[in-house]
């Protein structure tokens, strides 16, 4: 079911495949190669990409390098500067502690890290 959703998304958004037959997998057992690793890109970025398979890194899957050569126009963007001397550090500490301590502490580091980041 998940695979069908991925294919539907690729078709719906008209993503383009960047691999046109270059092998990305080498079987050490059989000495054969295959195209197992795929890379997709949106049509708007297609003219600006380069795609290539790199040398083996002691894995049966070969690394793929995708580069996008696109200049971003930043006209009108003003560099913002933070004035840390004007910060109310006590208020920040109080608000942070209140938000973080709303959830009971658990033994699940992954959950704790997610909660901390969302706070």
C-alpha positions in Angstrom: 0.0 0.0 0.0 2.8 2.4 0.9 4.6 1.7 -2.5 1.3 2.5 -4.3 1.1 5.9 -2.5 4.7 6.7 -3.5 4.1 5.9 -7.2 0.9 7.9 -7.2 2.8 10.9 -5.7 5.6 10.6 -8.3 3.0 10.5 -11.1 0.8 13.3 -9.6 3.7 15.7 -9.1 5.3 14.7 -12.4 8.7 13.9 -10.8 11.4 12.9 -13.2 13.8 10.0 -12.7 17.4 11.0 -13.0 18.8 7.4 -13.4 18.5 6.1 -17.0 20.1 2.8 -16.6 23.4 3.4 -14.7 23.9 0.6 -12.2 23.9 1.6 -8.6 24.2 -1.9 -7.0 27.0 -4.6 -7.3 26.3 -8.0 -6.0 29.4 -9.3 -4.3 28.0 -12.8 -4.2 27.0 -13.1 -7.9 29.2 -10.4 -9.5 26.2 -8.8 -11.1 25.0 -5.2 -11.3 21.6 -3.7 -11.2 19.7 -0.4 -11.0 18.2 -0.4 -7.5 18.7 3.1 -6.2 16.6 5.8 -7.8 16.6 9.6 -7.7 13.6 11.8 -8.6 13.5 15.5 -9.2 10.8 18.1 -9.9 10.5 19.3 -13.5 11.4 22.9 -12.5 14.9 21.8 -11.2 15.6 19.4 -14.1 17.6 21.9 -16.2 19.9 22.6 -13.3 20.9 19.1 -12.0 23.9 16.8 -12.4 23.7 13.2 -11.4 26.4 10.6 -11.2 27.4 7.4 -9.5 30.5 7.6 -7.4 33.2 5.1 -6.7 32.6 2.1 -4.4 32.8 2.8 -0.7 32.9 -0.8 0.5 29.2 -1.3 0.1 27.1 -3.2 -2.4 25.2 0.1 -3.1 27.2 2.8 -4.9 26.9 6.4 -3.7 25.0 8.8 -5.9 25.9 12.5 -6.1 23.2 14.9 -7.1 24.1 18.5 -7.5 21.7 21.4 -8.2 23.3 24.4 -9.8 20.7 27.1 -9.2 21.3 30.7 -8.3 18.8 32.2 -5.9 18.0 35.8 -6.3 18.0 37.4 -2.8 16.9 41.0 -3.7 15.0 42.7 -1.0 16.2 40.3 1.7 17.5 42.2 4.7 20.1 40.6 7.0 18.6 40.5 10.4 20.8 41.0 13.4 20.0 39.8 16.9 20.8 42.1 19.8 21.4 39.6 22.7 22.0 42.4 25.2 18.3 43.4 24.9 17.0 39.8 25.6 15.1 39.1 28.8 17.0 35.9 29.6 15.0 35.3 32.9 11.7 35.4 31.0 13.1 33.0 28.3 14.3 30.6 31.0 10.9 30.7 32.8 8.9 30.1 29.7 11.2 27.3 28.5 11.1 25.5 31.8 7.3 25.8 31.9 6.8 24.4 28.4 9.4 21.6 28.8 8.1 20.5 32.2 4.5 20.2 31.0 5.2 16.6 29.9 6.3 14.0 32.3 9.9 12.8 31.8 10.1 9.3 30.3 12.8 6.7 29.6 12.4 7.1 25.9 15.2 9.4 24.7 13.7 9.7 21.2 10.4 11.0 22.6 12.2 13.3 25.0 14.4 14.8 22.2 11.3 15.3 20.0 9.5 17.1 22.8 12.5 19.3 23.6 12.8 20.3 19.9 9.1 21.1 19.6 9.3 23.3 22.7 
